Amino acid sequence: MEDDDYVPVGDALSGLTVSPLPDGWTALGAIILVKCFDDEGRSSWAFRRTDGLNDEELLGALMVRTDLLRRELLDAYTDDDEEEG
């Protein structure tokens, strides 16, 4: 499939569900990291993004999400240490 061959997200990820956006919000684009089995049955990852996201938006969103996740993981780790000590 070419990079410009786009299908509706529901068609591409049939059977998967996500939590909905808050009431009144309108989806403009998405970054999608999909854990899947490849054609040989091995666990793998596929990365997709919707049409209309530029590279700067993509990088910014991934950096912010990475920083937030790093903070959550660090908080969980330090909370566990505090409970044990």
N, C-alpha and C positions, 0 to 999 in steps of 0.2 A: 504494500500500500504506500502510495506517495504521501509526502507531508501535507499536500493540499487536498487530499481525499478525506473530507470530513463527513461524519455521520452523526446523528443525534446521540448524546451521551448515553441515554437509556438503551440504544441499540448496540453501542460499543461495549457497554458493561452490563449486559442483560443479566438480571438476577441479583445484582448487588444493590444495596440500599445505603443511603446517607441521611443524616439528619437534615431537616428542611431549614431554609433560611427563615429569619424572623418575618412576621407579618409585615407587609408593605415593602420588603426588599425585592429588588429585581436583579437576577443573575446577569452579569456582563461577560464573565470569562471564568475559566477554571484551570487549575493545575492538578493533574491527576497522577498519582503514583500507585500502581496496581501490582499487588503480589499475585502471582499466577503460576501455573504450570506451563512450561514450554511444550513444543510439539513432541518432545521425547519424554515428557512426564517429570522433568526436573523443576524444582521450585526456582522461580526467577522473578525479576522485576521488570515492569514496563512503565515508561514515562510518557505521558501525553499531556497536551495543553490544547485549549480551545483556540480557535481562530480569533484574532483581534488582540492578543496579548503581545506587547513588545518585549524585547530582551531585558530592558531596564525594569519594567514592572515585574517580570518573572524573577529576576535576580533579587530585587528588593523584597518581594513576598517570601521567597525561599530563605533569605537571610533573617528576616524577622521571625519566621516560624521556627527556624533552627535555633535562634537565640532564646525564644520562649520555651522550646522543648528542653534545651540545655538547662535553663533555670529550673523548670519543673523537675527534671531528673536529679539535679543537684539538691533541690529542696527535699525531695523524697529520700535521697541518700543520707543527708544530714539529719533529717527527722528520725530515721531509723537508728542512726548512731546515738542520738540524744535519748531515745527510749531505752536503749540497751545500757547506757552508762548511768 
